[in-house]
Amino acid sequence: MRGVQGILGIPAPVDEPMFSTAERDRRWGRLRALMDEQGVELLIVLPAWVTSDSLYIADTIGVTIFPREGDPILILGGEHSNYAVERPHWIDDRMSASPFGSTAPEYGTVTSEVLRRRGLVGRRTAIAGLRGDEYSSVRQPEGYAPHTTVSRIAEAVGAENVVDGTAILGRARYVKGVEEIARLAAGVRVGEASLAAMAASAQEGTAQAEVFGQMLLAQVRAGADVLHVAWAPGPWGSMRHRYVTPPPGVLERGMYVATELMPEIRGYQAQVAQPMVIGPPSARAREIFERNAAAFDIALETMRPGKRWGDVFAAVESVAGTDDGHMLTLLHGRGLGNDGPLLIPNRDRSHVADMPITANTTFVLKPFLEVPEAPVPSPRTHDVTWGDTVVVTEKGAERLGTRPRELTVIDTT
């Protein structure tokens, strides 16, 4: 296979194994310490409708019943789950939600039966996903846990014993292990391969869908499990639609395209953002790009343990100056879902400013200038935003990507 890839010019796929038992023990130790702090005896993590917490605790998708003391229980659902129980998992005590591997598992019914049968009722029980949290489920402020499933579990353990467990997962997931960071770096490599395909296939007159397709194909060849391209095209100064499916029309001279790529590798989603212009960019576009780049540099320099997020905001905002708009610190967690403080347009960040910056945390960083000539704050009208996934180490922040930080310009001469 390697020889065929070489002949075809296809990059070798990313080979990311399942996480080790050492990584499992690190996570479980952290979860149990947080459970102890909150007086929680039992943590229940559900696979629907957000799978990231399930993957974090079990390295697979299923219901996990996780006691503060003792061995956890894994309940698998979906097609062939009756056979999947035979595959090695982190959790030895595992079962299928149905004898024949139904694609419509009744997780609440089965979980409540297991809790009663194993004598795990009457304990202070945290269920993840009852509501959003600053560190986890940040885009699901009202939670993700299905009502009926939660109700049946509450009937079994006693509703008075149920508390929200989102914060336990969120704080555990926020600080990454070395294996998680390596997987995110692999995701960035997939994204950069996709951007290389964009630059190679984009030409004036080429169908936008063709370039979009080449970018997805590059992600397949580089080893992505889940493909993702967000594509926002349009003339400078005009509102742009953000496509996550093949966009219509052809690439035209003077068109700007803002891209965000979030391919997944076994649940882990890094992000890279790259602007492109067909033909020479305007002087204003070039100026804004360079200022965005300067904001990225100063943010990266400021993101280190001992600092607070307010220090990063102030450093980034200093790049805008006093009379040319506002420089926004666009930044949120990367990993399994959005597991970190979320700083996006039109969201209050006052409660984030005093939060300390912590080592072994990962984010997508893509500051951009909100220009005064834009019709509303934070539109895509003047979007030449560049971004990368970064990791905060004990010594400071580092990029996980290696591509040059530049505006992709497609020659039309």
N, C-alpha and C positions, 0 to 999 in steps of 0.2 A: 504493500500500500504506500509506503514511503516513497518508493521509486516512481509510482504513478503520480503521486502528488508533485514530485520534482519535475516530471515531464510536463504536467499541466500548469505548473506555476502556482499550485495551490498551497498556501501555508499549512504547516502541520497543525492539526486540531489541538486545542488546549486539553491536556489530560489531567483533570482534577479528580483525585480519588475521594471517596467518602471520608468524612472526618474521622480522626483517630479516637481511640478510647481515652487517650490522655486529654484530648480536647473535650470529650464528653465529661470527664471527671472535673475539669476546670469549670465548665458551665454548671454542672449539678452542684458543685461546692458553693458557687456564687449564689445560685438560686436558693439553696438551703439556708445560707447566711442571711439573705434578705427575708426569707420566710420567718426565720427566728426573730429578726428585728421587729417584724410586724405581728408576731404571735400567731402565725398561720400554721396549721398542722397539715393541711392538704391543699395542693395546688392542682387545678384541673385546667388543661389546655385543649381547646377544640380546634379542629381543622377547617371549619367553615365559619365565615366566608373568606377569611384571611388566613393563609397557610403559614405565614412566617414564624409565628410563635410556636406552632407545632413542629416545624423543621428545626427550630433552635433547640428545643428540649429533647427531641427524639431522633433527629436527623432523618426523619421520614414524616409522612402526612398521616395523622390519625389522632384519636383522643388519647391523651396521656393523663393518667392519674398518678400524681407525684407526691408521695408523703414526705414530710420533713425527716422522718426516720423510716428506714425500710426500703424495699425495692419498688420501683415504679411499675405500672401496668400500662400496656399499649393496646388499644382497640383499633384495628385496621378496618377500613371500609372501602367500598368501590369494587369495580370489576376484578375478579380473581383474588380478592382479599383472603379467601379461604386457602389459597395456595401461597399467598405472600407471607403468611405467618411462618412459613418454613424457611424464609430467607433470613440470613443473619441481620440483626438490628442491634442498636445500642441496648435495647430493653429485651431481656430474656423472657419475661412474663408477658406474652402477647397472644391475642386472639382475634378472630374475625367478628365483625358486627353482625354477620349473617352466615349461615352454614354454606351458602352457595355463592358468596361474593356478590351481593346485590349492588347495583349502581345507585340505589336509593337507600342507604343505610339509616336506620333509626338510632342515631347516636345517643339521644337523650334516654330512650327506653333501655338500651343495652347498658349504658354507663350507670344508670340508676340501679339496674339489677346487679351489676358487678359490685357497686358500692355496698349494697345491702348484703350480698352474699359474702363479701370479704370483711364485713364488720367495720366499714369505713364511714359510718354515719355518726351524726352528733358531734362532729369535729368542726373547728373553725376552718372553713373551706373558701379558698380564693379561686375564682373563675376568671381567667384572662379574657379580655375583650368585652367586658360589660360597658366600658366607656373608653374614650380616648385618653391619652396621657402625653405629657411633654416629650417623653422619650420613645414612645411606641404607639402605634395606631394614630399617628398625628394627623392623618388624613381621614380618620374615622372618629370624629369627636364624640359621636354617640355610641361608639363601640361596634363590634362586628359579630358578637355571639348571638346565635339564633334564639329567639324568645322561647320556643317550645322546648328546645334542648335544655336551656337554662332552667326552665320551670320544672322539668322532670327531675333534674339533678337536685334542685332546691327542695322538692318534695321528699327526696330520699335522705338528704343530709340535714334537713330542717332549714327553712328559709331564714330563720334568725341567725344561722351560722354562716351564711353566704356573704362574702365581701368581694370587692373588685380586685382581681389579681393582675391587672394590666401593668401597674407600676413595677411589680416584681420582675416581670419579663423585660420591661423596658429598661430598667436600670441594669439588669444583667446583660442585656444585649448591647447596651451602649458602649461598653469597654470590650474591645475585640481581642481575640487570641491571634497568635502568629499565623495559624492555618486560615483563619477567616481573612486576614489581611492579604495573604497570598492568593486566596481565591478572588478577592476584589481586584488585585493587580492583574490576574488572568482575564477578568472581565474587561478591564481597561484595554488590554491587548486586543481583545475581540473588537471593541469599539474603534480602536485606532486602525485596525485592518479594514473595517467598514468605511472609515473616513478616507483611507487611501483609495478604496474602490470608487468613492464619490468623486474625488479629484481626478481619477483616471478616466472616468466615463462621462463626466459632465462637459458638454460642449454647447455652444450656441445652436439652437434648433433641435437639440436632442429632447425627446419626450422626458418630462420629469419622472414619470412612472418607471421609465427604463433605468434611470440613475438610482431611483429608490429601490428597484428590484436588485440591481447590482450590489447595493449596500447590504441588503438582506442576505443575498447569496454569499457575500464575503463573511457574514456572521456565521452562517451555516458551516462554511469551510473552516472557519477558525475555532469551531467547537461550541457555539452557543446552544443552550437548550431552548431558550425562549428568545425570539427575535424582537427587536424594537428599533424603530426610527421615527422620530418626530421631525416634521419638515414644514417650515413656515416661509413660503415664497412671496415675493411682491416687490414693486418698485420702492425706492427710497422715499420715506415720508408717508406711505400708504398703509392702511391697516392690512394685516396679513392673517390668513386662516392657518391654523396649525393642523396639519394632516398627520395621522398615524396609520393611514391606509394610502395606497398609491395615489399621488396627487395628479390632477388633470393638467393638460396643456404642455407647452414646450418651454425650455429655457430660452429666455430672450436677453439681449444685451441690456444692461442696466438693472437686471433683476438681482435682488439680494435674497439669500436663503439662510435662515437660521435653523440649525439642526441641534437636536438633543438625542443622544443614543444611549439606551439603557438595556443592552442585551443581558440575559441571565445565564449564569452557570450554576446549575443545581441550587436554585433558589436565591443566589446572591447576585445583586444588581448594582454594578458600578454605573457611572455616568460620565460621558464626555460631551462637550458642546462645542460646535465649530461653525463659524459663519463663512459663507461663500458669496462671491459676487461674480456675475458674468460680465466680463469687460472691466475696465479700470474703475476703481471705487472713487466716489467723490471725495473732495478734501475733507468735508465734514465727517463722512463715514470713517475715513482713515484716522482722523483726529479722535473720534469717539472710541474706535478700537484701541488705539494706543493708550488712552486714558483708562479704559477698562482693564487693559493689560497691566498698567501701573497699579491699579487698585488690587488686582490679583496678587501681584508681587508683595505689596505692603501687607495685605491680609495674611499671606503665607508666612511672612517674616514675623508677624505679631502673634500668630496662633501657636502658642507654646505654653506648657504648664507653668503656673504662676501668674498668668494673665487671666483676664475675664473677657467675656464676649463683648462687653461694652468697650474694651480697649480696641478690639477688632473693628467695631462699628466706627469709632472715632478715627482710626487710621484710614479706613476706606473712604470715609466722608471727606477727609482732608484732600483727597485727590481731585474732588470736583471743584474746589475753590469756592468763591463766595457769590459768583454771579452767573454760573452756567449750569443750572439744574442741581440735581441731587444724586450722589453716588450711592446706590443701594447694595447692601451686603446680601446677596442671594446665596444661601447656603443651607443645606440640610443633610441629615445623616444618610449614610449608604451602608448597605449590607443586606439583611433580610428585610425587605420593605424599607420604609422611611424610619429608621430607628435612631433618631437623634433630634435635637432642637431644630425646629423648622422655621426658617426665616424666609418669608416670601412676600411679595408685594401685598399691601393692604391688610397686613396682619400685625396686631400689636406685639411688639417685641420688648416692652418695658420689663417684663418679668424675666427675660433672658439675659439682660445686660449684666446682671451681677453674678451670673452662673460662672463658676471657674472652668477653665479649659483643662481637659484631662488627657493624659497620655493614652495611646492605643485606642483612639477614637477616629472614625473615618467620616468624611463629608465630601459632597460635591460642592465645589467653590466656583462661583461664576458671578462676580460683582459686575454691575453695569450702570451706566449713566442714564438717569431719567432726565431727558433733555427738556428745556423750557419750551421748545417749539412743538412738542408733542401735544395732541389734542386732549389727552387725559394722562394721568400718571401711569407709568409702567405699561405702555402699549408695545406692540411689536413694530411700530412704524419706523423706528430707528435702531433696529436690533442688529448689532454686530457683536453679540456676546460670546466670549470664549470661556470654556470651563473645563475643569479636570477633577477627578477624584483624588483626594489628598488624605494623608494619615498624619495625625499628631503623634510624635514620638517624645521621649523624655527630653530630647535636645531641640525640638521644634517640629514644624510641619514640613512634609515632603510631598511632592507629586508622586502618584503611582504611574502616571503616563510618561512617555518619552518623546512624543511628537513635538515638532517645533511649535512655539506659540506664535502663530501668524494667521492673517486673514487669507483664506484660500481665494485666489484670483484666477479666473479662467480666461485665458488669452483668446481674444476674438479677432486678432489681426490675421 
